[in-house]
Amino acid sequence: EIMLKMGVPLTEPVTQISIDNKTAYSVGEDCLLLICLVTGLTVETIEEMAEYAPAKIIVAENSLADDSAMSNAHYILRDRGIELKLV
């Protein structure tokens, strides 16, 4: 569903990866999207996700550990040219 909403064809490969002991999914051969819907994401987890250099990182609205993590994630990703999407 997320891939369709983001306009990504369902034929793109999806790879399960572990980031900071949390399950995430890389979509596309060049990590077009990085999707992580688990709770408790920290700034460190977001920084590690950014290392994959996706165009967009998609997380659930309640995934980030707190408001501070949300604010910091936004600025970290903005500075790297990565879009943060909440679902």
C-alpha positions in Angstrom: 0.0 0.0 0.0 2.8 2.4 0.9 4.6 1.8 -2.4 1.4 2.5 -4.3 0.8 5.7 -2.4 4.3 6.9 -3.1 4.0 6.1 -6.8 6.5 3.2 -6.8 5.7 0.3 -9.1 5.1 -3.0 -7.3 7.7 -4.6 -9.5 10.5 -2.8 -7.6 12.5 -5.2 -5.4 11.9 -5.0 -1.6 14.7 -6.1 0.8 14.3 -6.6 4.5 17.2 -5.0 6.4 18.0 -4.6 10.1 18.9 -1.1 11.3 19.7 -0.6 15.0 18.0 -4.0 15.7 14.8 -2.8 14.0 13.3 -4.2 10.8 13.1 -1.9 7.9 12.5 -2.4 4.2 14.6 -1.0 1.3 12.5 -0.5 -1.8 14.2 -0.4 -5.2 17.7 -1.5 -6.2 19.2 1.9 -5.2 17.1 2.2 -2.0 14.5 4.6 -3.5 12.4 4.3 -0.3 13.4 3.1 3.2 10.3 2.1 5.2 10.3 1.4 9.0 7.0 1.1 10.9 8.3 -0.1 14.3 8.1 2.0 17.4 10.9 3.5 19.4 13.0 5.0 16.6 15.7 7.3 18.0 17.8 10.0 16.3 20.7 7.4 16.1 18.4 5.0 14.2 17.4 7.8 11.8 21.0 8.7 11.2 21.8 5.1 10.4 18.8 5.0 8.0 20.2 8.1 6.3 23.4 6.2 5.5 21.5 4.2 3.0 20.8 7.5 1.1 17.2 6.9 0.2 15.1 9.6 -1.5 12.5 9.1 1.2 12.3 7.6 4.6 8.8 6.5 5.6 7.9 5.9 9.2 4.7 5.5 11.1 3.4 8.6 13.0 4.0 6.9 16.3 7.4 5.4 15.4 9.7 8.1 16.7 10.5 7.8 20.4 9.5 11.3 21.3 8.9 14.9 20.0 12.6 15.6 20.2 13.5 12.6 18.0 10.9 13.9 15.5 12.3 17.4 15.3 15.9 16.1 15.1 15.0 13.6 12.4 13.4 16.3 10.3 16.6 18.5 10.4 19.0 15.6 10.0 17.2 14.3 6.9 16.6 17.8 5.5 20.3 18.6 5.6 21.0 15.3 3.7 18.3 16.0 1.1 16.1 13.1 2.2 12.4 13.5 2.6 10.7 12.3 5.7 7.1 10.9 5.3 4.8 10.0 8.1 2.1 7.4 7.5 
